[in-house]
Amino acid sequence: MDFSELVVSQIKAPLDALCEGLMAAGELDQYLFFNGVAEMMGDGGDEGAVMMACIELGRCAFLGFRFTPDVELQVTTILDRAIELSSIMSADSMQ
């Protein structure tokens, strides 16, 4: 699995699913934020854009969103994956 496939399967696809659920629940502000992050990632091929999207994703903790338990679990899982991916990217850039 190459980098862009990893980004799509581990972060982008879960973000898209989260956005779909947020839109269905009428959570427009949350939808707009997470959809913007998903758009920043694009197809996962641009490492710089992915890194910026991962950083932006972390801002959700400071925006005052109130999540249902299910959405909170989705967001936490996506954040964990973004942190893992960022660590991998940082380690690769140090070599």
C-alpha positions in Angstrom: 0.0 0.0 0.0 1.5 3.3 -1.0 1.3 6.6 0.9 -1.8 8.0 -0.9 -3.7 4.7 -0.5 -2.8 4.7 3.2 -4.1 8.3 3.6 -7.3 7.5 1.8 -8.1 4.3 3.7 -7.0 5.4 7.1 -8.1 9.1 7.2 -9.9 10.4 4.1 -12.5 7.6 3.8 -13.4 7.8 7.6 -13.6 11.6 7.3 -16.0 11.3 4.3 -18.1 8.8 6.3 -18.1 11.2 9.3 -19.2 14.1 7.1 -22.0 12.1 5.6 -23.3 11.3 9.1 -22.9 14.9 10.3 -24.8 16.2 7.3 -27.6 13.7 7.9 -27.8 14.8 11.5 -28.0 18.5 10.5 -24.7 19.4 12.2 -23.7 21.9 9.5 -20.8 23.6 11.4 -19.2 20.3 12.2 -19.8 19.1 8.6 -18.2 22.2 7.1 -15.1 21.9 9.3 -14.5 18.2 8.7 -15.4 18.4 5.0 -12.9 21.2 4.7 -10.2 19.0 6.2 -11.1 16.2 3.9 -10.9 18.5 0.9 -7.4 19.7 2.1 -6.2 16.1 1.9 -7.3 15.7 -1.7 -6.4 12.3 -3.1 -3.6 11.8 -0.4 -0.8 12.2 -2.9 0.6 15.6 -1.7 2.4 14.9 1.6 2.5 18.7 2.5 -1.3 19.0 2.0 -1.8 15.8 4.1 0.4 17.2 6.9 -1.5 20.5 6.9 -4.8 18.7 6.9 -3.7 16.6 9.9 -2.7 19.8 11.8 -6.0 21.4 10.9 -7.8 18.3 12.1 -6.4 18.7 15.5 -8.1 22.1 15.8 -11.5 20.4 16.3 -10.6 20.0 19.9 -10.7 23.8 20.4 -13.7 24.8 18.4 -16.3 24.0 21.0 -18.1 21.2 19.1 -20.3 18.9 21.1 -20.3 15.4 19.7 -22.6 12.5 20.3 -20.8 9.5 21.7 -20.8 7.8 18.3 -19.4 10.9 16.5 -16.8 11.4 19.3 -15.6 7.8 18.8 -15.3 8.5 15.0 -13.4 11.8 15.5 -11.1 10.2 18.1 -10.3 7.3 15.8 -9.6 9.7 12.9 -7.4 11.9 15.1 -5.4 8.9 16.3 -4.8 7.8 12.8 -3.7 11.3 11.8 -1.3 11.4 14.7 0.2 8.0 13.7 0.5 9.1 10.0 2.1 12.4 11.0 4.6 10.5 13.1 5.5 8.3 10.2 5.8 11.3 7.9 8.0 13.1 10.4 10.3 10.0 10.9 10.6 9.7 7.1 11.6 13.3 6.7 14.4 12.9 9.3 16.2 10.2 7.4 
